[in-house]
Amino acid sequence: MGKTLPKPGLRPFLPDDVPVLAAIFTASIEELTGDDYSESQQQAWMEAAESEEFGKRLASDLTLIATLEGSPVGFASLRGTDHIRMLYVHPAVAGQGVATMLVDALEKLAGSRGAKSLSVDASDTAQGFFAKRGYTAQQRNSITINDEWLANTTMKKTLGAAQ
């Protein structure tokens, strides 16, 4: 029999979290997006964690931290009342329900703040995850980061009364 994994916890973002969240962000991009983005695209994307803006973005959004035994293993942020700006999970816990727990919490928070729908600009890697949760593609986007073009898809989900 396999060992039962501890249940992840949730807590709010604290300014001291920036370095560990930057490491999760970088590891997630480096190890999970290689099938969808080139090495140079990944490198440009990861450089966002090195800027002061990264911490400012986390602080300006409603950012939740997923923890396992007290250590951060993932994070997600809600910009305004209706847009998921970031969702990153450490590769060591990918596929273990951490992202689901984070998005469940953001959907509930958005609904409680009066949002009728929630949108996300999903990477090609994350698009399937969001589609399984009922998000539908609205438009394809191309963004430039440090002279590299990256594609993503704006997806939207109507929040129901059950949220």
MDTraj code that builds the backbone (N, CA, C; nanometers):
import mdtraj as md
import numpy as np

residues = "MET GLY LYS THR LEU PRO LYS PRO GLY LEU ARG PRO PHE LEU PRO ASP ASP VAL PRO VAL LEU ALA ALA ILE PHE THR ALA SER ILE GLU GLU LEU THR GLY ASP ASP TYR SER GLU SER GLN GLN GLN ALA TRP MET GLU ALA ALA GLU SER GLU GLU PHE GLY LYS ARG LEU ALA SER ASP LEU THR LEU ILE ALA THR LEU GLU GLY SER PRO VAL GLY PHE ALA SER LEU ARG GLY THR ASP HIS ILE ARG MET LEU TYR VAL HIS PRO ALA VAL ALA GLY GLN GLY VAL ALA THR MET LEU VAL ASP ALA LEU GLU LYS LEU ALA GLY SER ARG GLY ALA LYS SER LEU SER VAL ASP ALA SER ASP THR ALA GLN GLY PHE PHE ALA LYS ARG GLY TYR THR ALA GLN GLN ARG ASN SER ILE THR ILE ASN ASP GLU TRP LEU ALA ASN THR THR MET LYS LYS THR LEU GLY ALA ALA GLN".split()
xyz = np.array([
    [0.0829, -0.1191, 0.0000],
    [0.0000, 0.0000, 0.0000],
    [0.0869, 0.1249, 0.0000],
    [0.0427, 0.2236, -0.0748],
    [0.1163, 0.3484, -0.0801],
    [0.0913, 0.4340, 0.0428],
    [0.1834, 0.5231, 0.0668],
    [0.1715, 0.6151, 0.1791],
    [0.0658, 0.7208, 0.1473],
    [-0.0202, 0.7501, 0.2421],
    [-0.1211, 0.8524, 0.2221],
    [-0.0543, 0.9894, 0.2334],
    [-0.0760, 1.0714, 0.1326],
    [-0.0177, 1.2053, 0.1344],
    [-0.0950, 1.2939, 0.2303],
    [-0.0247, 1.3841, 0.2981],
    [-0.0962, 1.4770, 0.3857],
    [-0.1884, 1.5665, 0.3022],
    [-0.2953, 1.6118, 0.3638],
    [-0.3903, 1.6988, 0.2949],
    [-0.3314, 1.8390, 0.2845],
    [-0.3349, 1.8972, 0.1658],
    [-0.2823, 2.0330, 0.1511],
    [-0.3680, 2.1338, 0.2282],
    [-0.3034, 2.2387, 0.2739],
    [-0.3727, 2.3485, 0.3404],
    [-0.3709, 2.4720, 0.2530],
    [-0.4488, 2.5710, 0.2912],
    [-0.4533, 2.6992, 0.2204],
    [-0.4294, 2.8115, 0.3189],
    [-0.3578, 2.9113, 0.2748],
    [-0.3396, 3.0305, 0.3561],
    [-0.3198, 3.1501, 0.2648],
    [-0.3365, 3.2710, 0.3209],
    [-0.3144, 3.3898, 0.2379],
    [-0.1656, 3.4156, 0.2136],
    [-0.1384, 3.4898, 0.1101],
    [-0.0033, 3.5331, 0.0739],
    [0.0522, 3.6281, 0.1793],
    [0.1799, 3.6125, 0.2073],
    [0.2539, 3.7050, 0.2930],
    [0.3740, 3.7566, 0.2138],
    [0.4169, 3.8814, 0.2354],
    [0.5303, 3.9355, 0.1588],
    [0.6559, 3.8481, 0.1641],
    [0.6788, 3.7788, 0.2749],
    [0.7972, 3.6925, 0.2867],
    [0.7904, 3.5705, 0.1956],
    [0.6739, 3.5438, 0.1357],
    [0.6568, 3.4284, 0.0478],
    [0.7182, 3.4478, -0.0907],
    [0.7511, 3.5700, -0.1286],
    [0.7929, 3.5975, -0.2664],
    [0.9065, 3.5060, -0.3138],
    [1.0159, 3.4879, -0.2386],
    [1.1233, 3.4017, -0.2916],
    [1.0805, 3.2570, -0.3168],
    [1.0046, 3.1974, -0.2263],
    [0.9634, 3.0583, -0.2467],
    [0.8603, 3.0477, -0.3591],
    [0.7736, 3.1478, -0.3735],
    [0.6764, 3.1446, -0.4836],
    [0.7469, 3.1657, -0.6174],
    [0.8510, 3.2473, -0.6188],
    [0.9295, 3.2648, -0.7416],
    [0.9947, 3.1316, -0.7807],
    [1.0412, 3.0554, -0.6822],
    [1.1026, 2.9248, -0.7096],
    [0.9986, 2.8257, -0.7627],
    [0.8772, 2.8276, -0.7070],
    [0.7691, 2.7403, -0.7554],
    [0.7319, 2.7791, -0.8985],
    [0.7184, 2.9081, -0.9240],
    [0.6865, 2.9617, -1.0565],
    [0.7886, 2.9120, -1.1592],
    [0.9166, 2.9280, -1.1263],
    [1.0238, 2.8893, -1.2175],
    [1.0270, 2.7388, -1.2403],
    [1.0180, 2.6605, -1.1329],
    [1.0208, 2.5140, -1.1461],
    [0.9018, 2.4639, -1.2277],
    [0.7858, 2.5235, -1.2057],
    [0.6653, 2.4844, -1.2773],
    [0.6819, 2.5068, -1.4277],
    [0.7301, 2.6236, -1.4644],
    [0.7494, 2.6550, -1.6064],
    [0.8562, 2.5635, -1.6659],
    [0.9675, 2.5505, -1.5961],
    [1.0805, 2.4730, -1.6470],
    [1.0466, 2.3250, -1.6661],
    [0.9740, 2.2662, -1.5712],
    [0.9514, 2.1220, -1.5733],
    [0.8169, 2.0782, -1.6320],
    [0.7186, 2.1683, -1.6397],
    [0.5851, 2.1253, -1.6822],
    [0.5409, 2.1780, -1.8184],
    [0.6106, 2.2777, -1.8734],
    [0.5612, 2.3399, -1.9972],
    [0.6440, 2.3072, -2.1212],
    [0.7427, 2.2197, -2.1087],
    [0.8341, 2.1897, -2.2190],
    [0.7690, 2.1319, -2.3433],
    [0.6559, 2.0635, -2.3284],
    [0.5878, 2.0082, -2.4454],
    [0.5152, 2.1154, -2.5262],
    [0.4896, 2.2297, -2.4639],
    [0.4092, 2.3337, -2.5283],
    [0.4858, 2.4610, -2.5650],
    [0.6015, 2.4813, -2.5022],
    [0.6780, 2.6047, -2.5247],
    [0.8251, 2.5708, -2.5442],
    [0.8914, 2.6483, -2.6295],
    [1.0342, 2.6258, -2.6559],
    [1.1165, 2.6685, -2.5342],
    [1.2412, 2.6267, -2.5337],
    [1.3314, 2.6622, -2.4234],
    [1.3465, 2.8137, -2.4111],
    [1.3559, 2.8832, -2.5236],
    [1.3711, 3.0295, -2.5179],
    [1.2425, 3.0964, -2.4683],
    [1.1271, 3.0397, -2.5023],
    [1.0007, 3.0925, -2.4508],
    [0.9924, 3.0701, -2.2998],
    [1.0296, 2.9513, -2.2556],
    [1.0289, 2.9209, -2.1126],
    [1.1220, 3.0166, -2.0379],
    [1.2406, 3.0390, -2.0926],
    [1.3384, 3.1260, -2.0275],
    [1.2825, 3.2677, -2.0121],
    [1.2219, 3.3197, -2.1170],
    [1.1641, 3.4546, -2.1118],
    [1.0537, 3.4609, -2.0065],
    [0.9704, 3.3586, -2.0027],
    [0.8594, 3.3504, -1.9079],
    [0.9125, 3.3455, -1.7648],
    [1.0150, 3.2640, -1.7410],
    [1.0702, 3.2488, -1.6061],
    [1.1360, 3.3768, -1.5546],
    [1.1863, 3.4590, -1.6451],
    [1.2532, 3.5824, -1.6035],
    [1.1595, 3.6771, -1.5290],
    [1.0283, 3.6589, -1.5450],
    [0.9316, 3.7437, -1.4737],
    [0.9480, 3.7298, -1.3226],
    [0.9935, 3.6142, -1.2759],
    [1.0105, 3.5919, -1.1320],
    [1.1284, 3.6700, -1.0750],
    [1.2165, 3.7157, -1.1626],
    [1.3349, 3.7876, -1.1173],
    [1.3098, 3.9370, -1.0988],
    [1.1954, 3.9851, -1.1426],
    [1.1676, 4.1285, -1.1336],
    [1.0934, 4.1624, -1.0046],
    [1.1035, 4.2869, -0.9665],
    [1.0324, 4.3365, -0.8487],
    [0.8813, 4.3312, -0.8714],
    [0.8409, 4.3396, -0.9975],
    [0.6987, 4.3357, -1.0326],
    [0.6321, 4.2055, -0.9894],
    [0.7066, 4.0965, -0.9858],
    [0.6503, 3.9669, -0.9493],
    [0.5872, 3.9741, -0.8103],
    [0.6617, 4.0223, -0.7137],
    [0.6101, 4.0364, -0.5775],
    [0.4971, 4.1368, -0.5679],
    [0.5082, 4.2453, -0.6443],
    [0.4024, 4.3475, -0.6436],
    [0.2722, 4.2901, -0.6982],
    [0.2826, 4.2067, -0.8028],
    [0.1638, 4.1446, -0.8611],
    [0.0972, 4.0519, -0.7596],
    [0.1782, 3.9718, -0.6912],
    [0.1237, 3.8798, -0.5904],
    [0.0537, 3.9576, -0.4790],
    [0.1139, 4.0682, -0.4372],
    [0.0582, 4.1482, -0.3274],
    [-0.0671, 4.2246, -0.3692],
    [-0.0751, 4.2658, -0.4955],
    [-0.1899, 4.3456, -0.5394],
    [-0.3129, 4.2594, -0.5677],
    [-0.2919, 4.1313, -0.5940],
    [-0.4025, 4.0382, -0.6171],
    [-0.4396, 3.9703, -0.4859],
    [-0.5496, 3.8973, -0.4874],
    [-0.5816, 3.8095, -0.3752],
    [-0.5084, 3.6790, -0.4069],
    [-0.3979, 3.6559, -0.3382],
    [-0.3136, 3.5396, -0.3663],
    [-0.3260, 3.4381, -0.2537],
    [-0.3532, 3.3141, -0.2924],
    [-0.3632, 3.2038, -0.1973],
    [-0.2442, 3.1111, -0.2151],
    [-0.1956, 3.0583, -0.1037],
    [-0.0822, 2.9669, -0.1030],
    [-0.1322, 2.8287, -0.0611],
    [-0.0993, 2.7267, -0.1392],
    [-0.1265, 2.5884, -0.1001],
    [-0.0024, 2.5365, -0.0292],
    [-0.0240, 2.4709, 0.0846],
    [0.0894, 2.4201, 0.1628],
    [0.0731, 2.2704, 0.1887],
    [0.1841, 2.2037, 0.2018],
    [0.1892, 2.0653, 0.2476],
    [0.2817, 2.0643, 0.3681],
    [0.2298, 2.0219, 0.4811],
    [0.3053, 2.0218, 0.6067],
    [0.3709, 2.1572, 0.6325],
    [0.2971, 2.2635, 0.6013],
    [0.3419, 2.3996, 0.6289],
    [0.4273, 2.4644, 0.5218],
    [0.4732, 2.3884, 0.4239],
    [0.5589, 2.4440, 0.3182],
    [0.4780, 2.4741, 0.1926],
    [0.4985, 2.5923, 0.1326],
    [0.4276, 2.6260, 0.0085],
    [0.4622, 2.5289, -0.1047],
    [0.3583, 2.4822, -0.1750],
    [0.3770, 2.3932, -0.2895],
    [0.3050, 2.4441, -0.4144],
    [0.2298, 2.5531, -0.4004],
    [0.1586, 2.6092, -0.5140],
    [0.0926, 2.7393, -0.4738],
    [0.0494, 2.8149, -0.5741],
    [-0.0200, 2.9404, -0.5458],
    [-0.1087, 2.9781, -0.6626],
    [-0.2073, 3.0594, -0.6320],
    [-0.2988, 3.1108, -0.7340],
    [-0.3401, 3.2503, -0.6922],
    [-0.3659, 3.3354, -0.7913],
    [-0.4061, 3.4720, -0.7577],
    [-0.5281, 3.5142, -0.8388],
    [-0.6120, 3.5913, -0.7723],
    [-0.7342, 3.6455, -0.8312],
    [-0.7156, 3.7960, -0.8465],
    [-0.7236, 3.8440, -0.9707],
    [-0.7134, 3.9880, -0.9971],
    [-0.8553, 4.0415, -1.0067],
    [-0.8836, 4.1439, -0.9293],
    [-1.0191, 4.1979, -0.9261],
    [-1.1120, 4.0932, -0.8674],
    [-1.2315, 4.0848, -0.9216],
    [-1.3249, 3.9844, -0.8704],
    [-1.3416, 3.8663, -0.9643],
    [-1.2860, 3.8772, -1.0878],
    [-1.3253, 3.7770, -1.1865],
    [-1.2171, 3.7273, -1.2820],
    [-1.0893, 3.7402, -1.2441],
    [-0.9829, 3.6937, -1.3344],
    [-0.8722, 3.6228, -1.2566],
    [-0.8493, 3.4961, -1.2909],
    [-0.7369, 3.4222, -1.2332],
    [-0.6123, 3.4680, -1.3077],
    [-0.5216, 3.5337, -1.2351],
    [-0.4017, 3.5844, -1.3015],
    [-0.2901, 3.4801, -1.3015],
    [-0.2731, 3.4086, -1.1908],
    [-0.1652, 3.3106, -1.1831],
    [-0.2144, 3.1821, -1.1163],
    [-0.1619, 3.0697, -1.1647],
    [-0.1843, 2.9389, -1.1027],
    [-0.0600, 2.8564, -1.1321],
    [0.0179, 2.8305, -1.0296],
    [0.1428, 2.7549, -1.0451],
    [0.1552, 2.6556, -0.9309],
    [0.1951, 2.5335, -0.9646],
    [0.2116, 2.4261, -0.8679],
    [0.3508, 2.3665, -0.8880],
    [0.4168, 2.3352, -0.7781],
    [0.5495, 2.2744, -0.7883],
    [0.5366, 2.1407, -0.8607],
    [0.6293, 2.1101, -0.9521],
    [0.6211, 1.9848, -1.0274],
    [0.6137, 1.8592, -0.9391],
    [0.6718, 1.8631, -0.8212],
    [0.6707, 1.7463, -0.7318],
    [0.5300, 1.7091, -0.6852],
    [0.4365, 1.8047, -0.6908],
    [0.2992, 1.7766, -0.6467],
    [0.1976, 1.7915, -0.7603],
    [0.2459, 1.8083, -0.8828],
    [0.1555, 1.8211, -0.9982],
    [0.0699, 1.6956, -1.0096],
    [-0.0576, 1.7144, -1.0372],
    [-0.1489, 1.6030, -1.0539],
    [-0.2006, 1.5441, -0.9235],
    [-0.1736, 1.6099, -0.8113],
    [-0.2167, 1.5584, -0.6810],
    [-0.3291, 1.6408, -0.6176],
    [-0.3947, 1.7253, -0.6972],
    [-0.5105, 1.7986, -0.6476],
    [-0.4822, 1.9373, -0.5930],
    [-0.3572, 1.9803, -0.5952],
    [-0.3226, 2.1118, -0.5400],
    [-0.3835, 2.2230, -0.6252],
    [-0.3676, 2.2146, -0.7568],
    [-0.4247, 2.3178, -0.8449],
    [-0.5766, 2.3188, -0.8346],
    [-0.6371, 2.2014, -0.8254],
    [-0.7826, 2.1923, -0.8119],
    [-0.8282, 2.2630, -0.6845],
    [-0.7592, 2.2379, -0.5743],
    [-0.7941, 2.3018, -0.4473],
    [-0.7820, 2.4543, -0.4574],
    [-0.6763, 2.5018, -0.5208],
    [-0.6562, 2.6466, -0.5360],
    [-0.7662, 2.7093, -0.6207],
    [-0.7984, 2.6475, -0.7347],
    [-0.9008, 2.7049, -0.8226],
    [-1.0392, 2.6936, -0.7587],
    [-1.0675, 2.5841, -0.6882],
    [-1.1942, 2.5741, -0.6149],
    [-1.2098, 2.6940, -0.5214],
    [-1.1032, 2.7239, -0.4476],
    [-1.1079, 2.8356, -0.3522],
    [-1.1281, 2.9689, -0.4237],
    [-1.0577, 2.9905, -0.5353],
    [-1.0738, 3.1167, -0.6088],
    [-1.2143, 3.1290, -0.6669],
    [-1.2702, 3.0180, -0.7153],
    [-1.4066, 3.0231, -0.7694],
    [-1.5060, 3.0604, -0.6599],
    [-1.4895, 3.0032, -0.5426],
    [-1.5783, 3.0364, -0.4301],
    [-1.5617, 3.1821, -0.3882],
    [-1.4382, 3.2283, -0.3790],
    [-1.4131, 3.3680, -0.3424],
    [-1.4717, 3.4639, -0.4462],
    [-1.4495, 3.4333, -0.5735],
    [-1.5035, 3.5196, -0.6798],
    [-1.6550, 3.5254, -0.6717],
    [-1.7187, 3.4095, -0.6524],
    [-1.8643, 3.4045, -0.6405],
    [-1.9138, 3.4837, -0.5215],
    [-1.8420, 3.4731, -0.4089],
    [-1.8843, 3.5464, -0.2893],
    [-1.8637, 3.6961, -0.3047],
    [-1.7787, 3.7360, -0.3980],
    [-1.7553, 3.8782, -0.4256],
    [-1.8483, 3.9302, -0.5348],
    [-1.9416, 3.8446, -0.5787],
    [-2.0412, 3.8882, -0.6752],
    [-2.0098, 3.8591, -0.8202],
    [-1.8986, 3.7919, -0.8478],
    [-1.8651, 3.7616, -0.9871],
    [-1.9627, 3.6585, -1.0427],
    [-2.0092, 3.6814, -1.1636],
    [-2.0983, 3.5872, -1.2310],
    [-2.0191, 3.4869, -1.3138],
    [-1.8947, 3.5250, -1.3482],
    [-1.8083, 3.4359, -1.4252],
    [-1.6642, 3.4621, -1.3838],
    [-1.5785, 3.3704, -1.4252],
    [-1.4365, 3.3805, -1.3942],
    [-1.3607, 3.3537, -1.5231],
    [-1.2571, 3.4334, -1.5488],
    [-1.1770, 3.4135, -1.6694],
    [-1.0315, 3.3870, -1.6316],
    [-0.9597, 3.3304, -1.7269],
    [-0.8173, 3.3015, -1.7088],
    [-0.7525, 3.3037, -1.8464],
    [-0.6302, 3.3543, -1.8530],
    [-0.5510, 3.3438, -1.9753],
    [-0.4630, 3.2210, -1.9558],
    [-0.5131, 3.1054, -1.9988],
    [-0.4497, 2.9769, -1.9718],
    [-0.3377, 2.9477, -2.0702],
    [-0.2241, 2.9055, -2.0163],
    [-0.1152, 2.8591, -2.1017],
    [-0.1637, 2.7359, -2.1778],
    [-0.0922, 2.7012, -2.2831],
    [-0.1290, 2.5805, -2.3571],
    [-0.1211, 2.4588, -2.2653],
    [-0.0289, 2.4612, -2.1699],
    [-0.0125, 2.3511, -2.0752],
    [-0.1332, 2.3394, -1.9821],
    [-0.1887, 2.4519, -1.9393],
    [-0.2988, 2.4524, -1.8420],
    [-0.4373, 2.4461, -1.9055],
    [-0.4452, 2.4611, -2.0363],
    [-0.5761, 2.4687, -2.1023],
    [-0.6634, 2.3462, -2.0742],
    [-0.6070, 2.2270, -2.0789],
    [-0.6846, 2.1050, -2.0535],
    [-0.7384, 2.1005, -1.9110],
    [-0.6570, 2.1444, -1.8149],
    [-0.6998, 2.1493, -1.6747],
    [-0.8242, 2.2372, -1.6603],
    [-0.8195, 2.3566, -1.7189],
    [-0.9331, 2.4479, -1.7073],
    [-1.0542, 2.3973, -1.7859],
    [-1.0321, 2.3361, -1.9018],
    [-1.1438, 2.2822, -1.9805],
    [-1.2198, 2.1758, -1.9008],
    [-1.1472, 2.0901, -1.8287],
    [-1.2120, 1.9865, -1.7468],
    [-1.2954, 2.0475, -1.6351],
    [-1.2643, 2.1696, -1.5970],
    [-1.3382, 2.2380, -1.4898],
    [-1.4547, 2.3203, -1.5439],
    [-1.4807, 2.3119, -1.6738],
    [-1.5945, 2.3837, -1.7306],
    [-1.5623, 2.5190, -1.7917],
    [-1.4349, 2.5511, -1.8039],
    [-1.3956, 2.6762, -1.8698],
    [-1.3972, 2.6527, -2.0202],
    [-1.4469, 2.7504, -2.0951],
    [-1.4511, 2.7383, -2.2407],
    [-1.3625, 2.8451, -2.3038],
    [-1.3000, 2.8064, -2.4138],
    [-1.2099, 2.8976, -2.4846],
    [-1.2894, 3.0133, -2.5444],
    [-1.2398, 3.1343, -2.5231],
    [-1.3029, 3.2543, -2.5773],
    [-1.2210, 3.3125, -2.6922],
    [-1.0895, 3.3179, -2.6737],
    [-1.0028, 3.3722, -2.7785],
    [-0.8595, 3.3275, -2.7562],
    [-0.7856, 3.3221, -2.8648],
    [-0.6443, 3.2867, -2.8634],
    [-0.5648, 3.4163, -2.8546],
    [-0.4587, 3.4165, -2.7751],
    [-0.3773, 3.5360, -2.7554],
    [-0.2307, 3.5064, -2.7852],
    [-0.1599, 3.6079, -2.8313],
    [-0.0144, 3.6029, -2.8435],
    [0.0396, 3.7178, -2.7612],
    [0.1281, 3.6869, -2.6690],
    [0.1872, 3.7913, -2.5862],
    [0.3382, 3.7896, -2.6055],
    [0.4003, 3.9045, -2.5860],
    [0.5453, 3.9149, -2.5980],
    [0.6044, 3.9319, -2.4596],
    [0.7013, 3.8467, -2.4275],
    [0.7764, 3.8586, -2.3026],
    [0.9238, 3.8552, -2.3409],
    [0.9938, 3.9642, -2.3129],
    [1.1378, 3.9715, -2.3429],
    [1.1699, 3.9250, -2.4847],
    [1.0991, 3.9797, -2.5822],
    [1.1195, 3.9516, -2.7249],
    [1.0819, 3.8097, -2.7684],
    [1.0140, 3.7355, -2.6825],
    [0.9654, 3.6021, -2.7187],
    [0.8131, 3.6066, -2.7264],
    [0.7578, 3.5424, -2.8298],
    [0.6130, 3.5330, -2.8436],
    [0.5651, 3.4060, -2.7754],
    [0.4635, 3.4185, -2.6896],
    [0.4015, 3.3039, -2.6235],
    [0.2521, 3.3099, -2.6494],
    [0.1939, 3.1939, -2.6705],
    [0.0498, 3.1868, -2.6936],
    [-0.0201, 3.1406, -2.5663],
    [-0.1409, 3.1914, -2.5470],
    [-0.2292, 3.1407, -2.4420],
    [-0.3724, 3.1572, -2.4906],
    [-0.4667, 3.1097, -2.4121],
    [-0.6067, 3.1156, -2.4512],
    [-0.6886, 3.1742, -2.3367],
    [-0.7653, 3.2767, -2.3665],
    [-0.8574, 3.3300, -2.2664],
    [-0.9736, 3.2319, -2.2567],
    [-0.9994, 3.1855, -2.1345],
    [-1.1061, 3.0897, -2.1089],
    [-1.1974, 3.1499, -2.0032],
    [-1.3239, 3.1096, -2.0064],
    [-1.4224, 3.1669, -1.9161],
    [-1.5160, 3.0589, -1.8636],
    [-1.5556, 3.0754, -1.7397],
    [-1.6513, 2.9826, -1.6784],
    [-1.7591, 3.0641, -1.6099],
    [-1.8847, 3.0276, -1.6326],
    [-1.9950, 3.0902, -1.5609],
    [-2.0026, 3.0251, -1.4230],
    [-2.0050, 3.1084, -1.3204],
    [-2.0128, 3.0579, -1.1844],
    [-2.1591, 3.0343, -1.1505],
    [-2.1901, 2.9135, -1.1072],
    [-2.3282, 2.8787, -1.0760],
    [-2.3612, 2.9014, -0.9300],
    [-2.4847, 2.8788, -0.8951],
    [-2.5328, 2.8956, -0.7590],
    [-2.4643, 2.8003, -0.6614],
    [-2.4079, 2.6917, -0.7140],
    [-2.3441, 2.5929, -0.6276],
    [-2.2054, 2.6356, -0.5806],
    [-2.1556, 2.7463, -0.6329],
    [-2.0187, 2.7905, -0.5978],
    [-2.0087, 2.8326, -0.4547],
])
top = md.Topology()
chain = top.add_chain()
for i, resn in enumerate(residues, 1):
    res = top.add_residue(resn, chain, resSeq=i)
    for name in ("N", "CA", "C"):
        top.add_atom(name, md.element.get_by_symbol(name[0]), res)
traj = md.Trajectory(xyz[None], top)
